[in-house]
Amino acid sequence: MIHHDGHDYGQAADIAAALGADITAERVRDWARRSRKGKGKLAGMLPGHHLPGQGRGTTWYRLDHAAQVERATRLERRGRQRTRQVELTQAA
């Protein structure tokens, strides 16, 4: 992680480690891909800052933006969960 202009930046693995054990680097990259698409809840929420370099270069993400995306996706998942109706009977 690096600190620049009052914000923390990190690569996908750094961001995933900062957000918790249930978040992976691939999940952060997926959020960034969904953010680049012009539609949906995540549109524009997680811009990546790509720096050219050896190989493919590196992409840096802001930690506070990633935290907002994580919150939005958790709330989205919670809204999609359906409650099951079950019938309870007394045990004999």
N, C-alpha and C positions, 0 to 999 in steps of 0.2 A: 504494500500500500504506500501511496505517496500523498503528501498533503500539499495542496496548491491553492492559493487564493481563498483560504477558509473552507475548502472542500477536500474530502478524502476520495482518492481515485485508486482503482485497482483493476487488475486483469480479472477475467471471469473466475478463476480459482480463488483469488484473494477475496473477491466479493462474496463468493459462496461460503468461504470459511468465516467471514465476518457476520453473515446472516444466520448461520446455525448449521447444525449437523444434517438436517433434512434437506438442505439446498445444495445442489451440485453445480459445478462449472457449466455443465451442459444445459442445466435449467436456466442459468443466467444468459447463456448464448441464445437459448430459445426465446426468452423474454426480449432480448435485443432484436431478434428477427421479427417477432410479432410487433415490436415497437416501430420498426421500419415500414411495415405495411400501413397503408393510409387509412385503415378502418379498424374498428374494434376498440375495446376498452384500453388497450395498451398503446394505442397509436401515439407515437412521439414521446412516450414516458421515459424510455431508457436509451438515449442516444449514445452511441459509441464514438470514441475519439481515436481514430486509427492513425498510427504513426508508422511510416514505412521503415523497413529495416531488412536485415538478413532474412531470407526465406519470405514469409508472408507478412512480416512486421508484427506489431502488437496493437491490440485494441484495449483501451482503457475505459472504464465505466465509473460514474460517480456513485458512491455508496448511498447517499441519501436518495438518489433517484431509484436505485435498485430496491431500497427498503420500501419506497412507495409502491413499486410494482409488486413486490412480494405481498404487501398488504392487500392490494387490489385483487390479486389472483386468489388469495386465501378467501376473501369475501365472496368472490365470484364462485369458487368451488362450494362454499357453504350454502350459497343461494340455490345451487343446482341439486343439492342433496334432497332426496325425497324422504318423507317420513313414512314408515310402514305402519299399517294398522294391523294389530294382532289381537286375537281373542284369548284372554286368559281364563283358564279353568282351574278350579281348586284341586289340589293334589289329594289323592285318596289316602 
